Amino acid sequence: MLPGDGELRASLRKLQREGYGVALICDRRPSALAVADVGIGLLGRSPGTPWAAHFLCGPDLAGACRLLDAVEAARTTSRRSARISSVGSAAALLLAAAGPGFGSSARAAMAVHAAMAFAMADGAWAAMTLARRPDPVPEQRTPWHAWPAEAVLSSLDSSASGLAREEAARRRAAGEEERGEPASPGFGRILLEELDNPLTPALAAGAGISAVLGSAVDAALIAAVLGVNASMSGVQRLGVDRALRRLVDLSAVRTRVRRPDADTPVPVSGDELVPGDVIALTAGDAVPADCRLLAAEDLEVDESSLTGESQLVAKSPAPSTAGAVADRYSMLYQGTVVAVGEGIAVVVATGDRTEIGRTTRLAPEQRRPGGVQTHLRRLTDVTLPLSLGAGVVLMVAQLLRGRTLGQALGPAVALTVGAVPEGLPFVATAAQLATARRLSARGALVRDPTTIEPLGRVDVLCFDKTGTLTEGRLRLRQVSDGVTARPLDDLTPRTREVVAAALRANPDHNGGRLPHPTDRAIMRGAEQLEMAPTEGVGEWERVDELPFEPSRGYHAVLGQAPEGQLLSVKGAPEILLDRCSRWTTDDGTADFDDAARAAVHEEVDRLARTGYRVLAVAERPASDRADLTESRIRDLRFVGLLGIADPIRPTAADAVVRLSAAGAQVIVITGDHPSTAEAVAAELGVLDGRVATGAELDEIADDRLAEEIAGIAVFARMSPEQKARVVRALRGAGRVVAVTGDGANDVPAIRLADVGIALGERATPAAREAADVVVTDNRIETIADAIAESRAMWRSTRNALAVLLGGNLGEVAFTVGAGLLSGRSPLNVRQLLLVNLLTDMLPAIALAIRSPEGATQEELLQEGPERSLGAVLGRDIAVRAATTAAAAQTAWLLARPLGTRGQTDTTGLVALVGTQLAQTVAAGGRDPLVVGAGLVSLAVLAFVVQTPGVSHFFGCRPLAPHGWAVALGTAVAFALVAAVLTRRLGVQNIADRSPGRHSDDSHTAAQAATNGV
């Protein structure tokens, strides 16, 4: 019963008092709609119009869903607009104060209007992006699985012979129009996303002020730096998207569809299907859409990609009343694979309306600010105020010396703009781009370079079992005589007899591929043992066989041996053991009495609990009858048991050990049976907690889930929703989570994780689309390599940031110090930008993109953001800032009595650049890219300084040999001082550390010293 109007108003006000912003969606109750913070009225559901609502939407809730989807986009756009407005107001104030009173209002209005136009354009772009999103997909409520096949065809207006081509084309066009075009980011959108950082508004405002003050070249230089940054990142993202699209296209499903005018099924692409199409499926086919079975013959389907269960599922066209997807035997679902048999089915859902589509939408993609972003934001929060403060100090000093506000504002703005580290976002982007390129060469395709940073911080890896930790293919692993099991590589003559009998009971494949995976596992095991069906019985020839059927539970073969006919049977123990009257013991053949039967059942249970699929094998001599019927499967002699399992990947155990040593907890999370999952975890050595099932998880409240998860190592029988809930709880506890999977059932967890990883060529298109990283070489160890490479990025980024930020702060200190001593700024805006271009672009980027040398993968796995970007980075910045400023100031003071004012300032400029380049080369060691970048920058500096026209353009003066000697001598001397200080501080840092600290906090300075700082 719905609450009354007064009760609803009281509930709304209670939520508002608790601090919630409340939205109400309804078709009437005007007083309650007026109370809500946001009232959304639905038209057409009841008489009248809910005029009290703030918004009016259609009756189908699609408009209301779109409105709620817009909340986050509106919040982000509002924050960005506020930042743009603040920058515009500050620029207006400066422009109004600069210059004569006449025209000050016009100059201020120009800045305000420019900011307003930019904010409006940004908001319009966000609105258009939101409008391009497809409408929400309604839930499928039609119980196709419970309807008779004839009713399904009637409801879909189809027939057993399928749809006519014209009708299929009409339905396909109607479906595309209804869904609309999905919103895919173009290059322009990517550029805007890359430019959305705290430095962009400040640099844009500075460029605008410089342009108004007559420095259009300065503005162009700033715009060029920002454009290169965004363009390079955008090109990388588009390239990765194209590569992923090629992967998806290559895995496109082909199927055969029935047409009334065609005698045989017509081959089509799976994405061309529409509801009502009738398709034919056989063993090996991938199911291209959600379908209702119309006919089936011995049909078994591998649904592990959807449910996580590695057992095959028998299908039947009879109606099913099961509620769980995994139990609906009358349905076939997109992404599953036909393993055995064949069937005819009618398509009931495609695209987003399939079970995979709904699974994909369970969890939106979420991304938290990472270590690099967080530290860069902190650095930005420090450097921007310092730059502004330095400009204010210089402006005040100029005013105190009697200069006008306009005369004082120019150098201040020049210092502020030149001191902003415009290369700061680019360094991190370049480092991530370079790492992404290196990973792509090693089999890990990164969709977005920003994924590199959280990948390096991962401390929890949730692995799916089937096809990820395991090979995804069944293998014969254990052979038992009914009492004792032995591995395949250590069989006795008696246990070899079990395999030989099972091989005789295998279907006749006539040189082709056996359809059932258990049969293939037995054949591969026999091939490994170099065994033939004749082993132990002499010449043997197949006479007749009874094929396996789910209702029968076994496969039987009648063969001719030298001593007569031999009946060989393999199948489910619970069926076959009841048909046995004798068994083989060490002393020969004995009665299969109750004690023997109990012992074998205990062995079956033991093997099943350790994760094996168990088959029983039995034989007996048979009469000369050439036919084989079910009535002859009796009085068998029990031979033994086969333990078949999906084996651990050969490299998985080593990769898990490496990841655990790096501080990353490994959790197994699967839809498979608890005993199977537990056995896999034990074999990998990660069973350091208890095993929990999805049913147990549902009994734990959300507020206790994070605490309970800490003691769980294996999650079994998990649905997609439950996997996503585990990931959400881990993230809520502050963990950085990576989820690895290959099936559609993994998609919600992959999307919700900090890093989603689709593993191998077997990954479904849905998993690849949702993943941040696609491991293309099917190797578990590639994940460990990717994490190590991502952590290595921090080493390179730290050196680049130290040079960049230390150099910029050194520029500020030198400019302010020399300005206070001489009463004027020693460097103009062009010179400051020249310094940044020569030191922040090629050299700093060369440091950022290089791969750390002399470090093993194990050492790199011990890296962490705090270790590389915390106190050590602050120390390096301080050392380099102090030595850079001291070098420039010393050279400037030494040059004052030796030349003109212009030559003195140029000497300080050369010393400033030279010190930073020398520190860059020292940090890069013998890396040829770093050395080359330093030499190129030095050559450009010499060209600019010594070429008369160019030198005058930048405000420099050509230097005599003694000027170069002073500048370069001080630069080298102070660069050496910086290296010595950094190394000594690093040694002291090691001495101050306790040996028991976490790896992310240890050995920081030692790594810095060995890194060539």
Secondary structure, 3 states (H helix, E strand, C coil): CCCCHHHHHHHHHHHHHCCCCCEEEECCCHHHHHHCCEEEEECCCCCCCCCCCCEEECCCCHHHHHHHHHHHHHHHHHHHHHHHHHHHHHHHHHHHHCCCCCCHHHHHHHHHHHHHHHHHHHHHHHHHHHHCCCCCCCCCCCCHHHCCHHHHHHHCCCCCCCCCHHHHHHHHHHHHHHHCCCCCCCHHHHHHHHHCCCHHHHHHHHHHHHHHCCCHHHHHHHHHHHHHHHHHHHHHHHHHHHHHHHHHHHCCCEEEECCCCCCCCEEEEHHHCCCCCEEEEECCCECCCEEEEEEEEEEEEECHHHHCCCCEEECCCCCCCCCCHHHCCCEECCCCEEEEEEEEEEEEECHHHCHHHHHHCCCCCCCCCCHHHHHHHHHHHHHHHHHHHHHHHHHHHHHHCCCCHHHHHHHHHHHHHHHCCCCHHHHHHHHHHHHHHHHHHCCEEECCHHHHHHHHCCCEEEECHHHHHECCCCEEEEEECCCCEEEHHHCCHHHHHHHHHHHHCCCCCCCCCCCCHHHHHHHHHHHHCCCCCCCCCCCCEEEEEECCCCCCCEEEEEEEECCEEEEEEEECHHHHHHHEEEEEECCEEEECCHHHHHHHHHHHHHHHHCCCEEEEEEEEEECCCCCCCHHHCCCEEEEEEEEEECCECCCHHHHHHHHHHCCCEEEEECCCCHHHHHHHHHHHCCCCCEEEEHHHHHCCCHHHHHHHHCCEEEEECCCHHHHHHHHHHHHHCCCCEEEEECCHHHHHHHHHCCEEEEECCCCCHHHHHHCCEEECCCCCHHHHHHHHHHHHHHHHHHHHHHHHHHHHHHHHHHHHHHHHHHCCCCCCHHHHHHHHHHHHHHHHHHHHHCCCCCCCHHHHHCCCHHHHHCHHHHHHHHHHHHHHHHHHHHHHHHHHHHCCHHHHHHHHHHHHHHHHHHHHHHHHCCCHHHHHHHHHHHHHHHHHHHCHHHHHHCCCCCCCHHHHHHHHHHHHHHHHHHHHHHHHHHHHHHHHCCCCCCHHHCCHHHHHHHCCC
